[in-house]
Amino acid sequence: MTNATADPGVRVRFCPSPTGNPHVGLVRTALFNWAYARHTGGTLVFRIEDTDAARDSEESYQQLLDAMRWLGLDWDEGPEVGGPHAPYRQSQRSDIYADVARKLLDGGYAYPCYCTAEELEQRREQARKEGRPSGYDGKCRDLTGERIAAYEAEGRSHVVRFRMPDEPITFTDLVRGEITFQPENVTDYGILRANGAPLYTLVNPVDDALMDITHVLRGEDLLSSTPRQIALYKALIELGLAQRIPEFGHLPYVMGEGNKKLSKRDPQSSLNLYRERGFLPEGLLNYLSLLGWSIAEDRDIFSLDEMVAAFDIHEVNGNPARFDLKKCEAINATHLREMPLKDFIDACEPWLRAPYAPWPEENFSRAAFEELAPLAQTRLTVLSDITPNVDFLFLGEPVRDEKSWQKAMKEGSDALLRTARAKLEAADWSSPDSLKEAVLAAGEEHGLKLGKAQAPVRVAVTGRTVGLPLFESLQVLGKDRTLARVDAALTELAGPAS
């Protein structure tokens, strides 16, 4: 049943469940596995744990594949790639799990448990009252044939439990060092439901064993399941179904607002949020890599290639890592600034067309955008920021931001605008410096410095008090459209005709 080899090299796996949208904690796990595989020249197995029919969905499965492709995290075995251990969706491996469960039962490593849910809860409650561990108490561990027959005659169904050894289990975690679990805290556990369906506790380690996984890098929330899985690996080795127990490394919790563990339900955890805002995969992955690891104490910005070259699972910090959206944005902004200009322009273009752009498709001019792109590149945090920064260029009329209007169009603004209009009309429109001099001169006539003088012009032309450098923007917009917008602002400032 296993194709394991004596020395498979490093083999890691990323095995999400297709439930809901991918979240950043899941991405961090995928990234660390991918980086370790690439650093060591090993193999990344992408496996889908979809045995929970009530929660799994095909839509979520497709989102997982799409997310990995968007992030650029390629895999060596798995969906769409294939490999020697196919299939890589657990829903297609039911016969394998049934066969392994049967061998565990036949070998005495597992046993049927006929306890009802009510009986289990009563005994747990009694244990809690007496100050004892409230895990399964082993009541069905050594049932006689007669007792089993009696339960069957009563019409009781049974689950299958794995028999844990009555001794401590110690292993060396790649992140946390040596860890020991006492037997009273790791009791016998279910591997098959009453309907025969396999549980995560069976399918996950069985797949790791049969796929010859050598290193399991996963979240700290799964640490408590490790001793159970180690015991199961030992049984599989004795049955000839596995050749090794993998090494484990449990990645630190990612904390969100209020210093609570970031969960799927937290809005800032959704990968789709970052894609829709226009984060670069490189920027997002750069930040997520810092949640537990660093390339150097004084360095936060690096490429994926640099991460791969430096990544060592032993250097991951086990302390909880706080997700800081502001820092994530700052790192993404740096990656945007460091892009080759053509790549930046190409990356922005989707946000300048439907469905993101609020202007008709025919209004968009890539040539006009290319003129302002170098100025925009130094100012964006995420790609979606480009839309409000250049909308004045492609809309028939500028967006009217009321706060900007009230701030800029104060008493005397109409006189300033009339002066600025006259000087702009006479200016040399081949040079943004000439346009600047025109507005500067208009301000001087009204006793205003450039900053105060240009505010009404900016709001009249772009609709906002903040944006790309004004005079370069006016030059690209053109003389006729600029003067027409100044005229429209003057008409509004004059109020309705009497």
C-alpha positions in Angstrom: 0.0 0.0 0.0 2.9 2.4 0.5 5.5 3.5 -2.0 7.8 4.8 0.7 11.5 4.8 0.0 14.4 4.6 2.4 15.4 8.2 1.9 12.8 10.3 0.2 14.5 13.6 1.0 12.4 16.3 2.6 8.7 15.8 1.9 6.2 18.3 3.4 2.5 18.8 2.9 -0.1 21.5 2.8 -3.5 19.9 3.5 -6.3 22.4 3.9 -10.0 21.6 4.2 -12.2 23.2 1.5 -14.5 25.1 3.9 -15.1 28.8 3.4 -12.6 31.3 1.9 -8.9 30.8 2.4 -7.5 32.9 5.3 -4.1 34.4 6.0 -3.2 31.9 8.7 -3.7 29.1 6.2 -1.5 31.0 3.7 1.2 31.4 6.3 1.2 27.6 6.8 1.4 27.0 3.0 4.2 29.5 2.7 6.4 28.0 5.4 5.9 24.5 3.9 6.6 25.7 0.4 9.7 27.7 1.5 11.1 24.7 3.4 10.6 22.4 0.5 12.2 24.8 -1.9 15.1 25.6 0.5 15.9 21.9 0.9 15.3 20.8 -2.7 12.4 18.7 -1.3 8.8 18.0 -2.3 5.7 19.9 -1.5 2.5 17.7 -1.5 -0.7 19.6 -1.8 -3.5 17.5 -0.4 -7.2 18.3 0.1 -8.8 17.1 3.3 -12.4 17.0 2.2 -14.0 14.1 4.2 -16.5 16.4 6.0 -19.3 16.3 3.4 -21.5 18.7 5.5 -18.9 21.6 5.4 -16.8 20.9 2.4 -17.7 22.5 -1.0 -16.4 22.4 -4.5 -16.4 26.2 -4.6 -14.1 26.3 -1.7 -11.9 23.6 -3.3 -11.5 25.7 -6.5 -10.8 28.8 -4.3 -7.9 27.0 -2.7 -6.4 26.1 -6.0 -6.9 29.6 -7.3 -5.3 31.1 -4.2 -2.2 28.9 -4.5 -1.8 29.9 -8.1 -2.3 33.6 -7.4 0.2 33.4 -4.6 2.7 31.7 -6.8 3.1 28.7 -4.4 3.6 25.8 -6.8 3.3 22.2 -5.6 5.1 19.0 -6.8 2.3 16.5 -6.1 -1.4 17.0 -5.8 -4.5 18.3 -7.7 -3.9 19.2 -11.3 -0.3 17.9 -11.0 -0.8 14.3 -10.0 2.0 12.1 -8.5 2.8 8.6 -7.3 0.4 8.8 -4.3 -2.7 9.9 -6.0 -5.5 10.6 -5.5 -4.8 13.7 -3.4 -8.4 14.4 -2.3 -9.4 12.4 0.8 -12.9 12.0 -0.5 -11.5 9.8 -3.2 -9.4 7.6 -0.7 -12.2 6.0 1.3 -11.2 2.5 0.4 -7.7 3.1 1.7 -8.9 4.4 5.1 -11.3 1.4 5.4 -8.5 -1.0 4.7 -6.2 0.6 7.2 -8.9 0.7 9.9 -9.6 -3.0 9.4 -5.9 -3.8 9.8 -5.7 -1.7 13.0 -8.7 -3.6 14.4 -7.3 -7.0 13.4 -4.0 -6.1 14.9 -5.5 -5.0 18.2 -4.4 -1.4 17.8 -8.0 -0.3 17.7 -11.3 -1.5 19.1 -15.1 -0.9 18.8 -16.6 1.4 21.4 -20.3 1.1 22.1 -20.6 3.9 24.7 -23.5 6.3 23.9 -23.1 10.0 23.9 -25.1 10.3 27.1 -23.0 7.7 28.9 -19.8 9.4 27.9 -21.0 12.8 29.1 -22.2 11.3 32.4 -18.8 9.8 33.1 -17.0 12.9 32.0 -19.0 15.0 34.3 -18.3 12.6 37.2 -14.6 12.7 36.4 -14.6 16.5 36.5 -16.4 16.5 39.9 -13.8 14.2 41.3 -10.9 16.3 39.8 -9.8 13.6 37.4 -9.0 14.0 33.7 -12.3 13.9 31.7 -11.1 12.1 28.6 -12.3 8.7 27.5 -11.9 6.3 30.4 -11.3 3.1 28.3 -14.5 1.3 29.3 -14.8 -0.6 26.0 -11.0 -1.3 25.7 -11.3 -5.0 26.6 -14.8 -6.1 25.8 -15.5 -9.8 25.7 -17.1 -11.4 22.7 -20.2 -11.9 24.9 -20.4 -8.3 25.8 -20.0 -7.2 22.2 -22.8 -9.6 21.2 -25.0 -8.2 23.9 -24.4 -4.6 22.7 -25.1 -5.6 19.2 -28.4 -7.3 20.3 -29.4 -4.1 21.9 -29.0 -2.4 18.5 -26.2 -0.2 19.7 -23.9 1.3 17.1 -20.2 1.7 17.7 -17.3 4.0 16.8 -13.8 2.7 16.4 -11.2 4.0 18.9 -7.4 3.8 18.7 -5.7 2.3 21.7 -3.2 4.7 23.1 -0.1 3.3 24.9 -0.1 3.6 28.7 3.2 5.6 28.7 4.4 9.1 28.1 5.0 10.2 24.5 8.0 12.5 24.0 9.1 14.2 20.7 11.3 17.1 19.7 9.3 19.8 18.1 11.3 21.6 15.4 10.0 25.0 16.7 9.4 24.3 20.4 12.0 21.7 21.4 11.3 18.6 23.5 7.6 18.1 24.5 6.2 15.3 26.6 2.5 14.3 26.9 1.4 12.1 29.9 -0.9 9.2 29.1 -3.7 10.4 31.3 -3.9 13.5 29.1 -4.0 11.6 25.8 -6.7 9.0 26.0 -8.0 6.6 23.4 -9.7 8.5 20.5 -12.1 7.8 17.7 -10.9 7.1 14.2 -14.2 5.9 12.6 -17.7 7.3 13.1 -20.6 5.1 13.9 -21.5 5.1 10.2 -18.0 4.0 9.3 -16.8 7.3 8.0 -13.2 8.0 8.8 -12.3 10.9 11.1 -9.5 13.5 10.7 -7.6 11.6 13.4 -7.2 8.7 11.1 -7.0 10.1 7.6 -4.5 12.8 8.3 -1.7 10.6 9.7 -2.6 7.7 7.4 -2.1 10.0 4.3 1.1 11.4 5.8 2.4 7.9 6.3 1.4 6.5 2.9 2.7 9.7 1.1 6.0 9.4 3.1 5.8 12.8 4.6 9.0 13.5 6.5 8.2 16.9 8.1 4.8 18.1 9.3 4.8 21.9 9.6 1.4 23.1 10.9 -0.3 25.5 13.3 0.1 25.4 17.0 -3.6 24.6 17.4 -2.9 21.1 16.2 -0.1 20.4 18.8 -2.4 18.5 21.1 -3.1 15.9 18.3 0.5 15.1 17.8 1.0 12.4 20.5 -2.1 10.6 19.2 -0.7 10.7 15.7 2.8 9.5 16.8 1.2 6.5 18.4 -0.7 5.8 15.2 2.4 6.1 13.1 4.1 3.5 15.3 1.2 1.2 14.7 1.4 1.7 11.0 5.1 1.0 11.0 4.5 -2.2 12.9 1.9 -3.1 10.3 4.3 -2.4 7.5 2.3 0.5 6.2 4.8 3.3 7.0 8.5 3.6 7.3 9.0 6.6 9.6 7.5 9.0 12.1 7.7 12.5 10.6 9.3 15.4 12.4 6.9 18.0 13.7 7.1 21.8 13.8 4.2 23.7 15.2 4.0 27.3 13.9 3.0 30.1 16.3 -0.5 31.5 16.7 -1.4 34.5 14.6 -3.1 37.1 16.9 -5.6 39.6 15.8 -7.4 42.5 17.4 -7.6 42.5 21.2 -4.7 40.0 21.3 -7.0 37.2 20.4 -6.2 34.4 18.0 -7.0 35.4 14.5 -9.9 33.2 13.3 -11.6 32.6 10.0 -14.4 34.8 11.1 -12.2 37.9 11.5 -12.6 40.2 8.5 -8.9 40.9 8.2 -8.1 37.2 8.0 -9.8 36.7 4.6 -7.3 36.3 1.7 -10.0 37.5 -0.7 -9.9 40.9 1.1 -6.3 41.4 0.3 -6.8 40.3 -3.3 -9.7 42.7 -3.8 -7.8 45.6 -2.3 -4.9 44.9 -4.7 -2.1 43.6 -2.5 0.7 42.0 -4.5 1.3 38.3 -3.7 4.9 39.2 -3.1 4.1 41.9 -0.6 1.5 39.8 1.3 3.8 36.8 1.5 6.7 38.9 2.6 4.6 40.2 5.5 3.2 36.8 6.4 6.7 35.3 6.5 7.5 37.7 9.3 4.8 36.1 11.5 7.2 33.8 13.2 10.3 34.1 11.2 12.8 36.8 10.0 15.5 36.9 7.4 17.6 39.3 9.6 17.0 41.4 12.7 17.2 44.7 10.8 15.5 43.7 7.6 11.8 43.3 6.7 11.7 43.6 3.0 12.9 40.7 0.8 11.8 38.6 -2.2 10.5 35.1 -2.2 13.7 33.9 -3.7 15.6 35.5 -0.8 13.3 33.8 1.7 13.8 30.4 0.1 17.6 30.8 0.2 17.5 31.7 3.9 14.5 29.8 5.4 15.2 27.4 8.2 12.3 25.9 10.2 14.5 25.7 13.2 14.7 29.5 13.3 10.9 30.0 13.5 10.0 31.7 16.8 7.4 29.8 18.8 5.9 33.0 20.4 2.5 34.2 19.2 2.8 36.6 16.3 0.5 39.7 16.0 -1.0 40.5 12.7 -0.4 44.2 12.1 -2.4 45.5 9.1 -0.5 48.8 8.9 2.8 47.0 8.7 1.4 44.6 6.1 0.3 47.6 4.0 3.7 49.4 4.4 5.5 46.3 3.2 3.2 46.0 0.2 3.7 49.6 -0.6 7.5 49.1 -0.7 7.1 46.1 -3.1 4.9 48.3 -5.3 7.6 51.0 -5.4 10.3 48.5 -6.3 8.4 47.0 -9.3 9.7 47.8 -12.8 7.5 50.5 -14.1 6.0 48.4 -16.9 5.1 45.7 -14.4 3.5 48.3 -12.2 1.4 49.7 -15.1 0.3 46.2 -16.0 -0.6 45.4 -12.4 -2.7 48.6 -12.1 -4.6 48.2 -15.3 -7.3 45.8 -13.9 -8.3 48.5 -11.4 -8.6 51.0 -14.3 -11.2 48.9 -16.1 -14.6 47.4 -15.3 -15.8 46.4 -12.8 -13.5 48.5 -10.6 -13.4 51.7 -12.7 -16.4 54.1 -12.4 -15.9 55.4 -16.0 -17.0 54.0 -19.3 -14.4 51.6 -20.9 -13.9 53.9 -23.9 -12.8 56.7 -21.6 -9.7 54.8 -20.4 -6.4 55.7 -22.1 -3.4 53.6 -21.3 -1.1 56.2 -22.8 -2.5 58.9 -20.5 -2.2 56.7 -17.5 1.4 55.8 -18.4 2.3 59.5 -18.2 1.2 59.6 -14.6 2.2 56.1 -13.6 5.7 57.0 -12.3 4.1 59.6 -10.0 1.4 57.2 -8.8 3.9 54.4 -8.1 5.5 56.3 -5.3 2.2 57.0 -3.6 0.1 53.8 -3.6 -0.3 51.4 -0.7 -2.3 48.8 -2.7 -3.2 48.6 -6.3 -6.9 49.6 -5.8 -5.6 53.0 -4.6 -4.9 53.9 -8.2 -8.5 54.3 -9.1 -9.3 57.4 -7.0 -5.9 58.8 -7.8 -6.5 59.0 -11.5 -10.3 59.0 -11.8 -10.2 62.8 -12.7 -8.4 61.8 -15.9 -11.1 59.5 -17.2 -14.3 60.9 -15.8 -16.3 63.5 -17.6 -16.6 65.5 -14.4 -14.4 65.1 -11.3 -15.7 63.3 -8.3 -17.2 65.8 -5.9 -15.7 65.3 -2.4 -17.8 67.6 -0.2 -15.3 67.8 2.6 -12.6 68.8 0.1 -14.8 71.4 -1.5 -15.7 73.0 1.9 -12.0 73.0 2.9 -10.7 74.6 -0.3 -13.5 76.8 -1.6 -13.4 79.5 1.1 -14.2 83.2 0.8 -12.1 84.7 -2.0 -11.6 81.4 -3.8 -13.6 82.6 -6.8 -11.3 85.6 -7.3 -8.3 83.4 -7.0 -9.7 80.9 -9.4 -10.4 83.6 -12.0 -6.8 84.9 -11.7 -5.4 81.4 -11.9 -7.6 80.6 -14.9 -6.3 83.6 -16.8 -2.7 82.8 -16.1 -3.1 79.1 -16.9 -4.7 80.0 -20.2 -1.6 82.0 -21.1 0.9 79.4 -19.7 3.1 77.0 -21.7 1.3 73.6 -21.4 4.3 71.7 -22.5 5.9 72.2 -19.1 4.4 71.4 -15.6 6.8 74.1 -14.3 5.1 76.7 -16.4 1.7 75.7 -14.9 3.2 75.8 -11.4 4.5 79.3 -12.1 1.0 80.4 -13.3 -0.7 79.3 -10.1 2.1 80.7 -8.0 1.8 84.0 -9.6 -2.0 84.0 -9.1 -1.5 83.3 -5.4 1.0 86.1 -5.0 -1.6 88.5 -6.5 -4.0 87.5 -3.7 -1.4 87.3 -0.9 -1.3 83.5 -0.8 1.6 81.0 -0.9 1.5 78.2 -3.4 0.0 75.6 -1.0 -3.1 77.8 -0.3 -3.3 79.0 -3.9 -3.3 75.6 -5.5 -5.9 74.0 -3.2 -9.0 75.5 -5.0 -7.4 74.7 -8.4 -6.9 71.1 -7.3 -10.4 70.6 -6.0 -11.9 72.3 -9.1 -10.0 69.9 -11.4 -9.7 66.7 -9.5 -12.5 66.9 -6.9 -10.1 66.3 -3.9 -7.6 68.1 -1.8 -5.1 65.2 -2.0 -3.8 63.4 -5.0 -1.0 63.1 -7.5 1.3 66.1 -8.1 -1.0 68.8 -9.4 0.8 70.4 -12.2 1.8 67.1 -13.9 -1.8 66.1 -13.5 -3.0 69.2 -15.2 -0.6 68.8 -18.1 -1.9 65.2 -18.7 -5.5 66.3 -18.4 -4.9 69.0 -21.0 -5.6 72.7 -21.2 -9.1 72.6 -22.5 -10.5 70.1 -19.9 -8.6 71.9 -17.1 -10.0 75.3 -17.9 -13.5 73.8 -18.4 -13.4 72.4 -14.9 -12.2 75.7 -13.4 -15.1 77.4 -15.2 -17.6 74.9 -13.8 -16.3 75.5 -10.3 -16.6 79.3 -10.8 -20.2 78.8 -12.0 -21.0 76.8 -8.8 -19.3 79.3 -6.6 -21.3 82.1 -8.2 -24.5 80.4 -7.2 -27.8 80.4 -9.1 -28.4 83.3 -11.5 -30.9 85.9 -10.2 
